[in-house]
Amino acid sequence: MGFSCFKRPAVQEDFAPVGDAPAASNGLPHVSPLPEKPGRNRSLRDGRGSMDKGDGKLSTPRSSIAQIKLMMRRSLDGKDLPAATAPTTQTLPGQGSGPWHAVDNPVKWTGPPVPSAGPAEAEEPFMIAQAKTVFHGFPLFPWEGEEWTGPQMLEVVQAALRDLRMDPKKGMPDTHKLSSAQAMVHMRWACADILPTPLFAFLLRLFEGPEMDLGQACDQFLTRILKGCKDSVYCSIAHPIPKAYDEVSDSRLTGAALFLRLFLLRFAKRFPPQHGFVNPTVDDAAVRSKLVEDVGDGFQSWEFMRATVDHPAAIVIRLNNKGLKAMNAVAQPNSWRAINHFYEFAITEPSVELSGHPSIFIIDLGKVSMGQYNKTNITAAAAQLQAAMFHPEPFSAFVVAHAPSIFQFGFSIAKFFLTESARDKFIILNGSASAHFHKNMGIPLEKLPVAVGGTSTTETLLSVRELLSLTTQQRAVDAHFRITGGGGGGAGGAMGHRPDGGGVGGALTRVGDSATGELMLGTTPSTSEGAAEVEFGRSNTMGEVVTLQGKLAELEGKLDEALSSKQGGEGGRQGPAVKAVMMAQTWLMTLLIFVLTVLVMLLIKRGGIFYHVDGMSTGTH
């Protein structure tokens, strides 16, 4: 495509700091340590209140529920993961001699190296107002510009078709047919040059938790990517460029190795290593203040529940007619930038570290009239939520509270078109969200704020204004530079991470050392409509919904055509019975489209694996 390829960088044996993190450069609140909770023993943050080193036994008496919270580490699809309180001692699949990021049989990569710096705002804007741009046949999202990201994405895809194409004769089999352990070995081989880079280390701290051992975090993170790509590591795109670009949106064809390389490009843009992973524009206090003014009351229905030792973090949307209209009226890309910050809150909150549960997405429909469930409103809302595709899906569940009975009926039909893992993530309730917290998670109502159906009057939710004043990645930044020996700080300021001064912990204590004494802290739109199960930046659950939505839209068109024909045949005369049938058919179709679009609204995000990972479900607390 006329773009030169970069040489593969030399593999680093240690994570060298990428310059000093800026201290208080953006004026946003700095993260303070996790607050102690009165009446409770120490939690995981100091490594002493949870488990004895190495033997997995509790060292401090706690209730059985508290013990379970501390010992369980669930992946976003509900499966248990090992507790992340001590460094890994076992050899990881495909690991060579040396540190955790060593690989015994690396695949030769001839494409662009992992970015060591992101573009400046003057070089490529963080987001533009155009929903999709086609660059040399490759579709780009608003955050993938033509100046920096787009050219590198093309080079990565071109190199992947050379270096990562599935070929059993070259030792690159269809890993979908192998065991999960074997697929992980191939994944590490295919990403050998990625693993030892500072950007990947910071990514692990951001998505898997600053206090998790990086070896375990890597294994957990790559497992989620593999799951989102159906355990396919290597690229199986059959067509040549430019037709191949359409197939990049299918995670199974793209493969997890290519997906990760593409995601790292926009990750470096959002969290530029040369600035200590704090974006001088996106994270600037003045820019955030201007964003608050620009969105106004457009997200008045949105609130944010912080993680505590009792419950995980949550995005809470208590939607009403006025709130829906206000959200749809916010100009782009301001709406996209705001929603991206909302998702980063859910990703970076220490939900698992404190409560043992990943973050949750709650949408309460109790105050939305049925008249608002029309195609105009839903299409506009889905467009606003496109920015949710920037990051992988951080939620363990999507809870729809006070769902109308007709909504529940529609979902009972739509769920048959979704995979089991996707179905399990949706909780449809005719009452408040507290039912999910209480019955499914064992959380007492008195530990939940009133806003989600609990009885606690002391805990309040963050407003949009309060959330947009936070540098949510600060804990990961502090952990990275504390271990690598950089300058620390980053987003600095004397204030706590939270408006109340409590913070969520930039000073989480290191919980152990590895044998080598290093790094021990454990964090594209398709050009064809709905063609891919997993588009980059979106979850594969989202892809299923998009595909099904397209089918329903096609069915709706056929229904309209049939009804028009029937009306014409009757000379425009319709009796009460015919009108009733037509009304029922129209309502049912509108309902189904609404149900599916709400799923889109809840799931949108670029990559079910991380460009769509089922869960990333890729990734997080």
N, C-alpha and C positions, 0 to 999 in steps of 0.2 A: 504494500500500500504506500510505498515511498517513505517508510520510516525505518531508520537504521536501528539495529538491535544492540542492546547493551551487553557487555560481557558479564558473565556470571561472576559475582563478587567472591573474594576469598572468604571461606567460612571462619567466623570468629569462634574462639574457644571460650571466651567470656563475654559478658554483656558490659561493654565499656559505656560509660555515660556519654550522652550526646550533648555535651556542653552543660553548663549549669542551668538549672531550672530558674526562671525569673522569679525574683522575690517581690511579691506585692506589686507586680507590674500592671495588673489590670484593674485593681481596685475592688475586686469582688471578694466576698467573705472567704476567709481561709477555713479549712476544716479543722475542727478541734476533736479531741479524743472522744470515744464513746462514753457517754455518761454512765455512772453507776446507777443501778436502780435500787432504791431503798428496800431493805428487807430481802435482798437476793444475794446469792453468792456470786463470785466472779464468774464471768462467762468466758467464751473462747478467746476474747481479745488478749488475755495475758497468758494463755496457754496453761494455766494452773487450776482453773476451776472446772475443767471439763474432763480431762483424761490424764492419767499418769503417762509419762513419756515412754512410748514404745509398747506398753502392755494393753492399752485400750480400756483400762478400768477407770471408773470414776474415782477421783481423788477427794471430791467434796460431796457430802450428802446432799441429795436433791430429791424432789418428788419424782415418781416414775415418769410423769409427763414431761418434766423438765429434762430428765435423762434422755428420753427419746428425742426431744428437740435438739439436744446437743450432739447426740450420736448420729442422727440421721442427716444425710445430705442427699436431697432428692434432685434428680434431673428434672427438667421442666415437663416431661411427659409422665411424671409420677413415679418413675422407677428409682429405687434407692441407689445412692452412690456412697462410696466409702467416706468416712469422716475425714475432714481436711485439716487436722490439727497438728500433724507432724510431717516431716519430710519423707518422701518416698525412699524406701531402701531396696525394693525389688527392682530388677532390671526391666525396663520398659520394652515392649515389643519393638524389634528392629534397632534397639539401642546398641551402639558400639561401646568400646571401653572409654571411660571418661565421664564427663558430666551428662546430665539427663538429655541434653539436646544433641549429643553425639549420635551419629547414624552409621551403621556398619556397611551399608551398600547403597550410597546415594545415587539418585538419578541425575544425570548431567542436565543442567538447565542452561540454555543459551539465550534466554530472553532477558528482559529488564530485571535488574536486581530489586530486592525489597527496598522501597523508598527510605532514604535516610533524612528526607526533608519533604515538607508539603509546600504547595504553591502559596505565594503571597496573594492577598485579596486583589491587588492591582494586576497580578498576572492572570488569575482566574477567580472570578467571584465564587463565594461559597455556594450560593444558590442563585438561580435566575428565575424569572416569572414564567418562562415557557415550560410547559409540562413535559414535552418530549422534543428532543433534537436528534436528527439523523445525521451522523457523522461518518462519511465514507461508507454508508450502508449499515452502520452500527447504531442502534437506538440508544440514546443517552437520557438519563433522568436529569432533573433540574440541577442536581448537585454534581453532575459529571460534565464538566465543561469541555469545550473544543480546544482550549489552549493547552491544558496540561493533562487532565485525566483521560480524555478521549484518545489522544494519540498513544498514551501508554497502554490503555486497555486494548487497543488494536494490536500493539506489539506483543502484549502478553498472550492474546488469543492466537496470533500467528505462531509464536514460539511453542505454545501448548500443542498445536496441531503437528509440530515437528517432534517435540521432546516428550510429550505426555500422552500421545495417542495410544489407545489400547492395541496391544500387539503381543499375544502370548509367546511368539517366537523370540521377542526381545525381552522377555521377562516381565511384561506388563499385561497380565490377564484380566479377565472380567471379574473383578473382586466381589461383585454382587453374588457370585456363586461360591465364594470362599467364606470361611468363618469370620466372625467379627475380629478376632485376634489377628488372623492373617491379613485382613483388610487394613488393620491398623499398621502392621509392618510395612505394607506397601505405601500407606499414607505418609509415614515418616520418611521413607525412601524418597518419595516424590516431592517432599517439602524440606529436604535436608538443608538447603540454603536459607530457608525461612526461619527455622527453629532457633538459631543462635543470635538473631538480630534483636536490637533494642526495641524496635517497633512491636515485634511479636511478644516480647516479654511484657511490655506495657499492656498490650491487648489482653494477655492472660490475666493480668492483675485487675484490669477494668471489668472483664466479663466473668471471671471466676472468683474474684475476691482478692484483695491485697494481701490477706494473711495465708493464702493457700500456697503450699509448696508448688513451685513452678513445674516440676516434673509431673505431679498429679494433675495440676491445672491443664497442662498440655494434653495429657491423655484424655481428660474429661472434655476439653474443648474440641479436640479432633474427633472424638467419638460422636459428638453432636453434629458436627459437620458431615461426617460419614452417614449418619442416620438420615439427615436431610437429603443427601444425594443417593439414598437407597444403597448405601455401602459401595458405591462406585467411586473408585479413586481416579482412574484414568479417563481420558477424553475419548468418547466414542462417536463424536460428530462425524457424519458420513460425507456431507457435502463440502465442496471447496468454498473458499472465500469468493464472493460475499454472501452466498447462500448460507454458509456456516453460521453467520451472525444471528440468523433467526433461531438456530438450534441452541445457541448459547443460553437461551432463556430456560431450557429444560435441564434441570440439575442432574438428572440421571445421565444425560448425554454429555454434559459439561464435565462432570466428575468433580469430586471434592477438592482435588489439588488445584485445578484451574479456578474453581470458585474462590478459594482462599486467596489466591494471588490477585484476583480482581477486587475482592473486598478490601485488601490491604491498601489499595490505591486510594480509595475514598476515606479509609480510616486514617491514613497519613495526612490527608487534606483536612480532616476534622481535628485531629490531634497531632499537629506538626512536631516531629521530634526536635527540630532545631530551636523550638521555642519551649522546650520542656514539656511538650504535650498539652500546652495551654494555647489555644488559638488566639492570637493577638487581636483579631477582629471579632470572631464569634463569641469569645469569652470576655470581651472588653466591657467594663461596667457601663460606660456611656452608651455603647451599642445596645446592651441589654435594656437599659432604661428607655432608649428610643423604641425598641421593640415592644415594650410594655405599652407605650403611648400609641404605637401604630395598631396593635391588636385591640386596644381599648377594652370594651366589655364583650368582645367577640367570643371569648371562651369563659363566659360567666358561669356556665354549667360544670366546668372542670375544676376539680379539687384533687389534692394529693395526700394520701395517708402515708406517713413515715413508718419505717420498720421499727419495731420494738422487740423485746424479748418475748412478748406475748403473741405478736402477729406480724405477718409480712407487710411490705409496702404495697400500695395499690394506687392506681389511677382510678378516680371515682368521677363518673359523669352522671350527674343527676339532671337529666335532660327535661326540658319543657319546651313549649312552642316558641317562646321568645328566645330561649337559648339556642335552639336549632337554627332559627333564622339569623341570629347574630353571628353564629359560627360560620355559616355559609356566606356571610357578607364580608368576612375578613379578606383583605386583598392578599394575593400571592406575590412574592414568595414569603411574606411575613407570616402567614398562617403555617407554612411548611417549616419555617425556622423555629417557630414556637413549639409545634408538635414534636419536632426533633428533640428539643430540650425536655419535653415531657417524657419521652421514651428513655432518654438518658437518665432521668431521675429513677425510673423503674429498674434500669440496668444496674446502676451504681449503688442503690440503697443496699445496706447489708442485711437483706431479708433472711437469707439462709444462715448467715453468721449469727444472727440474733435469735430468730424464731425457728429455724430449721425448715422453712418453707420459702419457695420462690415467690416473686411478686405476682400480683393479680390485677386483672383489668375488670372494672365494674361499670356497667351502664344501667342506669335505673330509668325505666320507661314509664314510671307511674304517672307522670304529669304531661305526657305527650298525647294529644288528641289523635284519633284515627285519621282525621283529615290531613294531618301532616305527613302521613306515610304515602307520599306520592313520588313519582319518578323524578320530578324536578328537585325536590328537597334531598332525596337520597343520592341522586347523581352528584349534586353539589357537595354534599357531605363527604362522599367517597373521594371526590377530587381534593378536598381540603386535607384528607387524611393520607394522601399519597406519601407524605414525608415520613410516615411510620415505617416505610420500606427502607429507610436509610440504614437502620440498625437491625440486627437479628431480633427475633421475638423473645422478650424477656419474661413472658407470663406462663405460670403453671395452669391458669384457668381463665376463661372469659365468662364472667358471671352476668347474666341478663336478669335484673331484678324487676319485680312488678310487671312481668311480661303479660300482655293481654292473652286470653285463652286462644284467640285466633292465631296469635304469634306462635304459641306452643304447638298448635296443630300444624302450622306450616313447617316448623322446624322438625316435627316428627316425620315429615315426608322428606325434607331436604337432607336429613342426616344419613339416609340410606345411600346417598351419593358421595359421602365423605369416608375417609379411612377411619379405622377404629381409633387411632391416636388423635385424629382431628375431632371426632365425635366426643371423645372423653374430655376434651378440653373445654367444651361448652356446657355451662350449667344454666339451665333455664328455670327460673323460679317465678311463682306467682306472688311471692312475698318479697321481703327485703333480703339483701345480700347476707345478712347475719346468719341465715340458715346454712349457707355454705361454710362459713367460718366455724359455726357452732357444731353442726352435725358432721361435716366432712373433715374438719381439721381439729376438732376438739377444743376450740377456743371459747372460753366463757364469755357470755354477753357483756359482763361487767368490764371486760378487758377491751371492748370494741367501742369506738366512738359512735355517738348517736347518728351521725351522717350515714353510717352503713348498717344501721339497725341495732346497734349495741346500746348499752345503758350508761357508758362512761361519759360523764359531763366534763371531765378534766382534760381529755385529749381532743384537740382540734385538728383540722386539716389545713394544709398549706393552700393558699390562694395562688393564682397564676402569677401575680406580681411577686409574691414571696419566692416562688420556685424559680422564676427567671432571674433572681438576684444571686443564685447559687452557682458555684463552680463544682458541679457534681462529680467530676473526675478527680477531685483533689486528693482523696485517699489513695487512689492508685498512683498519682504523681508522687506523693510523699513517700510511699512505699518503694517506688522504683529508685528514686534518688537516694533514699536512705541505704539501700542495699548496694547500689552501684557506686556510691561515694560521690555523687554529684552535689550540686549546690543546694538541693532541697527547695522547699518553698513552692514555687510555681504560681499559684493564683493568689497568694499571700494576703494579708490583711490581719487585723487583730481579732476580728469578729469570728464567731463560731460558724460552722457550716449551716446551722439552722437559725432562723430568725430569733428563736428563744435563747440562743447562745449555747444550746446543748450540744450541737454538732453531731456528726455521725462518725467521727473518728479519723483524724489524719494521723494519729499517733498510736495506732494499734501496735501492740508489742510483738516483736518477732517471736515465733513459737518454737524455733528449733534450727539447728544447723545441719547441713548435709556433710558427708564425709569430706567434700572438697571445700566446705565453708563458703559456698557462693549462692547467691540468689534464692533465699529460702522463703521469701514472703509470697504467700498466696493472696484476680478479677476477670437485569436490564430489560427495561421493559421490552417485551416481545413485540415484534412488528406484526405478528398475527394475533388476532383477538383471542385471549384465553387459551392459547395453544399449549402452554406449558404447565406442567404440574407445579413446577417450582421456578419462579423467575428470580434472577439475582436480586438480592435485597429484600425478598419477600419470603414468607414461610411456604413450605409446600402445601400446608393446609390452605393457605391463601390461594395457591394455584388451583386447587381443587374447586374452591368457591368460584373463582373467575371462570373456569371451564363450564361449571354448572350454570352460572349466570348467563353465559353466552347462549347455552342451549335453551334456557328459559326465554331469553329475549327472542330467539328464533321462533320458539313455540308461540310466543305472544303475537308475533307478526302473522303467523299462519292463522291464529285464532281471529285476529282482526280481519284478515282477508276473508275468512269463512263467514264471519258475521256480516261483513259488508255485502257479500254475495247473497246471503240469505235475505238481508233487508231489501236488496234490489229485486229479488225474485218475488217478494211479497208486495212490491209496489210501495214500499215504505210503510205499510200498515202493520202494526205490531200490537197484538193483544197483550193483556196483563201477564199471561203465562210466559210468552216469549221474552218480554221485558225482564221478568224475574230471572229467567235462565241466563239471559245476557248479563244482568247485573251480578249474579252469583259467579259466573265465569270470570268476569272482569275483576271482581274482588279477590277471588282465589288467585288469579295470576298476579295481581298487584301484591298480594300477601307474600307469595312465594319469592317474587323479585325483591320485596322488602327484606324478607328473612335473609336471603343470600347476600344482599348488599350490606346489611348490618354485620354479617359475618366478615365481609370485606372490610368494613369500617373497623372492626375489632382486630383484624389480623394484619391489615396492610403493613408492609414493611419489606424492605427489599430483599429478601432472600430467604425464605423459609429456610432457606438456609441462609443464611446470612446473607447471602443474597437470597436466601431462603433456606432456612433450616427449620425443620419441624420442631419447634421448640427452640433452640436457640430460642424457644425451645432451643436455639442456639444460644444460647447462652447466657446463664447468669446466676444471679443469686437466687 
